[in-house]
Amino acid sequence: MSDLLERALHRYPGKMYRGASELRGSLLVLEGAPDLAYGEVVRIYGEDGRERLGRVLEAGVDRALIEVLGDVEGLSTDVLVKPTGSTFKVRVSEELLGRMFNGRFEPIDGHPPVVHGELRDITGAPMNPVSREHPSQFIQTGVSVIDGMLSLVRGQKLPIFSVSGLPHDLLAAQIARQATVRGEGESFAVVFAGIGLTRDEAGFFIEQFKETGAIERMVAVINLAEDPPIERLLTPRIALTVAEYLAFDMGMHVLTIMTDMTNYCEALRELSAARGEVPGRLGYPGYMYSDLATIYERAGVIRGRRGSLTLLPIVTMPGGDLRHPIPDLTGYITEGQVILSQDLHARGIYPPVNVLPSLSRLMRAGVGAGKTREDHTYVADQLYDAYSRGVRARDLARVVGAINLSERLRRYLKFADAFEQEFLSQGFYENRSLEETLDRAWRVLSLLPEEELVRIPVEIIKKYHPSYR
């Protein structure tokens, strides 16, 4: 036992375990530690004199598996492990707004740690289903395709399905910067969870949040790809614990953006394999559905509480496969999906949202008269109908040529092009109000004869159609 370890032994009285049987990367194998519990946080003291934190992944009478948090350079099997008797907790208070942390909840913004406030377990408390209130209030993102056709509602879980190489990071940053709630006296905050980001990706988000001033109403928890896998499991739970405090203790409306949940699931598979568990579909653990549910189901609105917690997770689909276990299970738990298109991206359209397979299941509860505008639902339905006809006309034109289409189909073909260029497409720094979004929709719809607007009541057409204004 080195002198440094001996000093640590005297400095920190209480039960400790000496020596590990094995160190595999960031995994520490400890023999004969029956008092350790699953999920317990431990303090680890190495020969270099540094104190590190670890989390128990597997606990048994004869053996415990511990994931070391943070850097393991300089660590060996000659260690002291001290149980804390506690799970991973973070301190929550009003001081969190405007701050940035890593996946261990250590500050990365140059400011000191949060020292005031209540310590809360990151696993959170389950929300009583009886106390849940049905989401029914609109959140404006400033992105026309989402606000107009895939409206986000307070308390909703609406994932964005993407593919590597598509601009989902841009869209996440834009929504984080622009999102707000309508109405006076409403306080709004964004909690951003970056999971397994590269240094370039993390730098992009941090630069965006600082340059635009969005960080003032935001809390960011950023985990890097080079950090231990266990931190990717902690990051979304830390972010949601902060979001729950802001929403249900401070009465704020909180939008939590998580990118990328695929990195979370990969870490879950990696740690499951390290524990020797029987793999499920494509090697992911069989409990991945319930594990994801413990994250997604923390979103919602509680009856009698002023605040709300809305969740916008981003999932990059391996191989672009919607039936892959990660997007497949996510779709079962959440309330819709926003799907990004490689074809639209290749044609230079941003954001490249494919609206036809996309859906917001709670949209109708949060839009319409008294919430957004009376024509909102009708316009969204008509845009879907007309764009689907335009896409079919475009497919037919590829076969027979546009000149051989009927006059009616050529109108829909023209509409599809205008929809993508004038409504769907917008700048990264372009923040559109809902009124501007709906007015743009009407201008695009005016390319069609009024008799084709079959999903909009006549009185609504006469009130909002450009030809009557």
N, C-alpha and C positions, 0 to 999 in steps of 0.2 A: 504494500500500500504506500503510495507516494506521500510526501509531506503535505502537498496541497489537499489531498483527499483526507488525510488525518485531521488537518485544520478544519475542513468542512464538517467532519464528523463531530468535532467538539463544538463548532459554531452553531450547528443546527441539531439540538437534542431531539430525542424521540426516535421512533422506529425507523430504521434504514436497512436496505438490502445492499450487500457488498458484492460487486463483481457480476458480470453477465456472461452467459455461456457462449453467446454469439452476437455479432453485429453485422447485419446484412443491409448495407445502404443506410437507410434511416430507420430500420427495424432493429430493435434491441430485444433479445431473448433472455428472459430472467428465469432461472430455475428456483424452485422452492419459495414461492411468494404467494401463499394462500390467502393473505389478507387483502390483496389488490382486487378491485372490482372493475367490471367492464365499464369503459367510459371515464374512469377516474383519471384525474390529472396528477402527474407525479413530477417531482423536481429531480433533475439528473445533474450530478457533479462529476466532471471528468478530470483527468490528470492535468489539463491545461488551466484548471481553476475556474472555468466558466460554469455558470449555472444555466441549464437548459430546461425547457418544459417538455413533457411527453404525455401521451394519452394512451391508456390501456385499450388495446384492440381485442385482446383475448385474455381471459382470466381463468385459471384452473388451480387445482390443489398443488400440482407439481410444476406448472409452467405458466408464465405470463408473457404476452407479446406486446411490446410497447413501441409506438411510433414516435420518434423524436421530432419535435417541432423546431424548425429553423435549421441553421447550418450544423452539419455533423463533422466538419473538418476538424481534426485534432482529437476526435472522440475515439476511444477504444473500449475494449471489454472491461478495463479496469475503472469501474465507475461506482458511485454511490447513488442509489435510487431511494428517494424519500417520498412516501405516499402523502397526499394532501387531504385525503378523505372527502374530496369534493370533485364534482364534474367541472367542465369548462364554463366559466362565467365571465361576463363582461359588465363594465360599469356604465350605466345609462343616465344621462342628464341632458339639460338644455345645451350644455357645452359641446355636445356632439355636432351640432349643425356647423357646416363649414370645415369639417375635419376630414382627413384621409388616414386610413389605417391599412396594415397588411393583414394577411390571413391568420395572424396570431393576435390581432387587435392591438398591435404596437403602432404608434404614430409614425407616419412616413412623410409628414408635412413640415417637419422641423419644430413643431410645437410639443410641449410636454404632454405626458399621458393624462387622461381624464382622472381626476382624483376625487371628485365629488359626485354623489349620486348613488343609486341603488345597484347592487350586484345582482345580475339575473342570469339564470342558466340558459344557455343558447338553444337547448332543445325546446324551450317554450312550453306553454300550457295549452292543451287542446281547447279549441273553441267549442263551447256547448252548442250543438246544432239547434236547440230550441231558441237560443238567444241570437242566432244569426238572422239578419235582416236581408231581404232580397235586394241585390244591387239595383239601383234605379236612377243614378245621377251621372251625367255625362262628364268625361274628362277630355279637354281639348289638347291635342298634341301639336297642332299647327301643320300637320301633314294631311293633305286633302283626301288621299285615298283611305286613310284610316278614319279621319273624322267624318267623312261623307258616307262611306260604305261599310266600314268595319269598326264602328264606333266603340271606343273603350269606355267602360262604365265603372264607377267607383266600387271597389270590392271584387272586381272581376279578375280571372286568371286567363290571360290571352297570350299564348306563346307565338313567337315568330320563328317559322321553320325556314332554314336557309341551307346553303351549301358553301363549302370552303371556296373562297375567291369572290363571293358576292359581298356587297357593301352593307352587311348587317351591322358592322361596327359603326359605320357612318349614321345609319338609321337610329341605332341605340343612342348615340351621342346627340343627335338632333332632337329626339324625343325628350331626352334628359334635360336638354337646354330649353326647350320650348313648352313642355307640358304645363298645363295649369287647369284650375277649375273655374267655372263661371260663377259669378255672384259676388256680392260685396261681403266683406267680413269673413271670407273663407281663407284659412291658412293652408298652404300647400308646400310639400317638401318631396324631394327625390332621394331615395337610397339606392346607390349603385353598387352592385357586387360583380367584380371582375374575377372570373374563375379560370385559373390556368392560362393567363395571358402571357404573351411574349413581352419582352421589354419594350419593343417598338409599339405594340398595341397599348400597353399600359401608359407609355409616354404620350401617345395620341390622346387618350381619354383625359389624362391629367392636364395636358396643354389646353384641350377644349374647355374643360370645366373652369380652369383658371382664367383663360383669356376672355371668355364670354361672361364671367361673373356668376356662372351657374353654381359654382361651389358654395356661394353664400347661403343657399337654401338646400344644400345637399350634404349627405354623408356618404363617403366612398370607402369601400372595403375591397382592396385589390390584392389578389393572390397571383404570383408569377408561376410560369410553367416550371421554373427551376426549383421551386419550393417543394417540400415533401408532399406526397399525395394526400396525407391526412388533412393538410390545410385546405385542400379543395373541398373537403367534406365539411370543414368548419365554416368556410367563408359565407355560403348562403345562409347558414343558421345564425351567424353573427349579424349579418345584414338584416335578417328578419326580426331578430331580437331588438335591434335598434329601431326598425320600422314600427314594430308593435308598440314600443314606448312612445314614439312620436305620434302615432295614430290614436292609441286608446288611453294614453295618460295625458298627452298634451293637446289632444283634440284636433290634430292636423289630418289633412287628406294626404296620404303618402303613396307615391308610385315607386315600386321597387323594381329595378331593371337588373336582370341577371344574364351575364354572358360569359362563358358559354356553358350551358348545362350538359353538353356532350362531354366536356372535360371533367365535369363532376362525376358523370356515370363511368367514365374510363378509370377515374381514381377509385371508384367504388369496386369496379371489377378487379383492379390491381390489388387492392387490399384484401378482397375476398379470396383471391388466389394465394396471397401470402399466408392467409389463415388456414389454407387447406380445405376450403369449403367446396361442396359439390357444385360445379357450374351449371347454370341454366342455359337458356337460349343464347347462342353466339358467345358463350363464356361469361355472360353477365349473371350476377347472383339472382336466385329465384325470388328474393325479397326486394328487388329493385323497384317494383311497382309501389309497395307499401312505403319504401324509403322515400321515393319521390313524393308520395302523398303527404308525408310528414312535413315536407317543404311547401308544396303548393297549397295545401289546405289551411295554411296559416293566413292566407289572404281572406278578406271579407269585411263585412260591416256588422257591428254588434248593436243590437237594439238598445236604445237608451244612451249610447255613446256617440259623441259628435263626430269623431274621426272615422277614417276608413283606410284600408290597406289593399292596394291594387298591385297585381303582380304581372310583369311583362318579361317572361323568360325567353332567351334566345337559344335555339337548338340548331346546331349545324348537323344536318342529316348525313351520316356516312354513305358515300356513293349516291347521294341524292334520293335515297330510298325512304319513302314515307312509311313503309312497313317494317323498317328497322326497329328493334326493340325500344330505342330511346324515344323517337318521335311517336311511335305507336302507343307506348304506355303514357306518354305525356298527353296525347290526345284524349285518352280515356278519363284523365283526371281534370283537365282544364275545360274552358268554355269557349271553344273555337280555335281558330288558327289563322295566322297571316303567313302566306307562303310566297317566298321570293322566287323569281323566275330567272333562269340563266339566259333564256332567249331575249327577254326584255333588257337585261343587263348588257347583252352583246350588241343590242341596237342603241345603246347609249341612253336608256331611260332610267332615271332615278326618281324615287325609289322603285325598283323593279318588282312591284307587287303583282302577282297573278291573282286578280280579284275573283275569278270564276271558281276555283276550288277553295278560296279563303272564306272565312265565316266568323262572325262575332255573334254567338248565341244569345247574348244578353243585350244586343243593340236596341231592340225594340222597347225594352224596359227603360232605356235611358234617353231616348230621343222623342221628338214630336212637340206638339203644342205644350207650352208651359215649361219645357225643359231645354229644347234647342230652338227649332222653328217648325211650324205646322206642316211644312212641305217636306221635311227631312226624310221621313220614311218612304213617302211616295217617290221622291227623286231617286233615292238609293235603289228601290225596286226597279225603276225604269232604266236606270243606268246598267244594272245587271242584265236585264232583258235585252236591251239594245246592244250592249257590248257582246253578249253571247251570240247574237245574230250576226254582228259584224265579224267576229272571229270565224264563224262558219262560212260567211261569204268570202273571207280572205282565203280560207282553205280551198274553197271551190274555185276561186280565181286562179289559184296555182295550177289547177288542172285544166280548166277550159279557157283561161284568160279573162281579165277584167272586162274587156270589151264585149264578151259574150254573156255577161251577167244581165239580168233584168234591171230596169231602172230602179226598182225597189231595193234590190240587193246591192246595187252600186251606192245607193244612199247609206245603207248600213256599213258598207266598206269604208266610205268616207267618214262616217261617224266613228268607227273603231280607230282610225288614224288620229282623228281630232281628240278623241277621248284620251289616248295615250300621250299625245303631245301637249295638250292644253289643260287637262284635268289631272291625270296620273303623274306626269312629270313635273318636278319642281326643284328649285335649287336647294343645296344643302343648308344654306343660311336663310332660306325663304320661310318665313313664319306666317302662314295664312290663317286668318280668322275663320270661324265657321261660316259667317255670312259670305265672305269671299269665296269659300269652297262651294257653297250652295249656288251662288251666282254663277260661278264658272260652270257648274254642272248644267244649269239652265241654258247657258250660251252654247254648250256642246249639244244639248238635246234639241235646241232650236234648229239644228241641221236637218232634223226629221220633220215630216209633215205632222200637224197636230193630231190627225187621226191615228198616227202610229203611237202616240203617247197613251196607251191603253191602261197603264197602271196608275195614272194620275187623275183624280177627279177634275171635272171641267172647271169647277169654281177655283181650284188651286192653280190650274193652268192660266186662267184669266187674271189671277192675282200676281203671278210670278213670272210668266213667260215673257221674254224680252219684247215680243211683238205687241204686248198690251201695256208696256211700261214706258 
